[in-house]
Amino acid sequence: MAAVTGGSGGLGSGIVRRMHAEGAKVAVVDIDAARARDLAGDLDADGQSASAFELDVTSRVDSERVAREIKSWAGRIDILVNGAGVNSHYPALELPETEWNRIIGVNLTGTFLTIQVFAPHMQPHTNASIINISSTSAVVSRATSVHYTASKGGVRALTQGFAIALAPLGIRVNAIGPGPVLTSLNQQRLSDPAERQRTLARVALGRFGTPEDTAGLAVFLATEDASFITGSSIYVDGGLLAMR
């Protein structure tokens, strides 16, 4: 059984659909309840193998409620994908403190809270897997996204820390770092033709990523084939980091 936060978003919905196609029962977890219900209903109108849950990942109380609801619905939680994320662009010296707090709150604190709340509901020593969505921005930055870089760098470090903390329980924790993917999160920036061209020039494979590229790796990290992988950040970036 897989719970995916940000599950109705661009990357999240791709992971939800792939997990469901592979036979997993999926909880579509998102702050946008209507969009989550639409996706879950599209996968299973009867709500047996897919169901929607509304969650603000910045709220511990909300996370505790949703973890209980999912456990009650599915009977168990085997896979947690932390896909909830937000982004924005400001010159570094003009970045409002409120925007810093918003990005850090959702991307980093939200990931921390969700792991801390959901992990006790996961059955130990059953190849349980937590997968955090990081970014190539955890490694490279730009002057207009220092807050996003800080949040995703934090997710990378958080992944390592929780991997050590949860290893005695047999719960693996890894991160996926997508490169440039055409989703709503970066649609505004990449809608500029010059910016699209500059971005593609940094990608060795010469194309943008797709949600399916990330979803395939998420499925692998949730299987027995990845049973000796924990604390790792794996980048799905078309060679972007290799060209830096």
N, C-alpha and C positions, 0 to 999 in steps of 0.2 A: 504494500500500500504506500502510495507516494503523496505527500503534501507539498504543493508548490506555491510559495508566496509570490506575489506579482504574477499570478498564474494566468491572468487574462491579457497580459501585455504582449509585446512583440516576441521577445525571447521566451517569456514564461509560457505563452500559449503553445509555442513550438515544442517545448519540453513536455507540457501536459499532453498534447496530442500524441507525441511519440511514446511516452510512458504508457498511455492508454492503449495504443496500438500494439505494444509489446505485452499486453495482458495485465498491466497493473491497475488496481483500483486507484483513482486519483481524486484528491481534494483540490479544487481550484480555489485558491485563497487570495483574496485581493481586496483592496480598499474600495474598488469600484464594484459594488455588489451586483448591479444589473448586468455589467459586462461578464462577470464571473458566472452568473446564472445562465446567460446566453451560451457561453462556451460549454458549461457542464451539460446543459440541455441538448446541445448539438451532439455531444458525445454519447449521452444516454438519457433519453427523455424520462425514464423511470427512476433515475437517481440511484440505481443500484451500484453501478461501477464508476460513476462520476457525480460529484456533488459540489455545490458552491458554498463558500464560507467567507463572510465579510470580516476583514481584519485590518486594523491600523497597527502596523508593526512597531510603531514607536510607543505603544501602550502595553505595559506588562499585564495589566488586568485583562485587556482585550486578547492578548496572546494566550493567557491561561484559560480564558473562556473557550477560545477556538480549539485549543489543543484537546480540551475535554470533549468538545462537540465532535471533533474528528474521531477521537478514540471511541466514542460511543457509536458513531455511525459505522466505522470500519472495523472496530474490534482491535486494531493494532496500528502502529505507525512504523514502517520500515525505512522509508526514505523521506528526507526533508530537503527540499531545494529552496534556498533563500534567493529568490529572484526579484524581490521588491526593490526598486531603485528609482532615483530621480536624478536629474542633471540640469544645469543651467550654465550660462557663460557670462562672465563679468571680467573686466580688467582687474588684475590682482589687487591693486591699490584702491580700487573702487568697490570691492566686494562687500556688500552689506553684511553685518554680523548676523542679522536674521536669516539671510540666505545661507551663510556658512552653517548655522545651526540646523537649518532645514535639511540640507544635504547630508551632513554628518548624522543627523537624527534618524533619517530613513535608511541610508545606505550602511552605516556602521553600527550605530546603536540598535537599529532594528534587527540587524543580523545577530548581534550579541544576545538581545532579549529572546529572539525566537529560538536560538539554539539552547539557551539556558532553560527556557520553559518547555520546549518540545523533547529535549534529550531524555528526561526522566520517564517520558511516556514510550520511549523506544525500547524494544526488547533487547537486552544485552546478549552478546555472543550469537547473533543471528545474521551476521553480515549487514547490520544496519548501517546506513550511509547518509551522511549530511554533505550536501553539495552547495557551496556558496558561489554566487555569481560575482566575480571580481571584474577585472578589465585590464587591458594592456596599459591603461592609465595608472595602474598600480606601479608601473615600472618607468613609463615616460609621461611627461606632462606637457601642458601648453600654458601660456601666460594667462589665458582666460578661464582656466578650469582648475585652479589650485585647490579649491574646496572638494571638487570631485576626485582629484588625484589623492588627496589626503584620505578621503573616505574609502577609496578602493585599495590604497596601500594599507589602510587599517584592516580591511577585510582579509587581505593576504596574511597579515601578521596574526589576526584573530584565528584564521584557519589553522595555522601552525600551533597556536596555543591550545585550542580546543582539541586538536588531533592528539596532543600529548595527554591532555586531561581526560579524554574519553577513551583512549586506547585500552585501559584496564577493563572497560566494559565491552570491548569488542566493537565499538562504534567508530567507523572511519569518518574522517572529515577532510574534504578536499575542496579546491576552488577551481573554477573555470574562468579564464580571462579572455572574453571575446575581443577581437579587434573591431574594425569598422563594420558595422552591420546596419542595413537599412531598416531601422525600426523607428517608431514614433519618438523614441528618446533622443535620437540625434537627427531627426528628419529636417529640423529647421536649419541646422548648420550645413548639412549636406545638400540642401535644396539650392545652394549657391553653386553654379557650374564651376567657378574657379576653385572653390573649396573642395568640391567633388574630385576635380582633377588633381589637386595637390595631395589629397588623401590617397587616391588610387596610385599615385606615383611612388608612395611609400610602401605599397603592398606588393610583395614579390610575385604573387600569383595573379595580380592585375585585375582583381574583381573584389566586390564587396562580399562580406560573409552573409549567410542566411541564418534564420533561427534554427533550421534543420542541422546546420553544421554544429551548433552548440548542443542541440538535443541529442545527437548521436553520441557525443562524449558523455553527456549526463547519464544516458542509459548504461554506457560501459562502466562508469564509475559506481553505478548502483548494483552491478552484478558481481558474481563470484570471480569473474575474470580479473577484477580489480581488487581482490581480497588482500593483497599485500601493498596496496597504495593508500597512504594516509599522510596528511600534512603537506600535500603537493598542490602547487598552482600550475595548471596546464593551460597554455595559451592557444586559442583557436583564432589565429590572426593572419593567415595567408602569407606569413613570412615578414610581417611588419617589424617585429622586434629584431629579426635577423638583419634588417636593412638599416637599423638606426645608427 
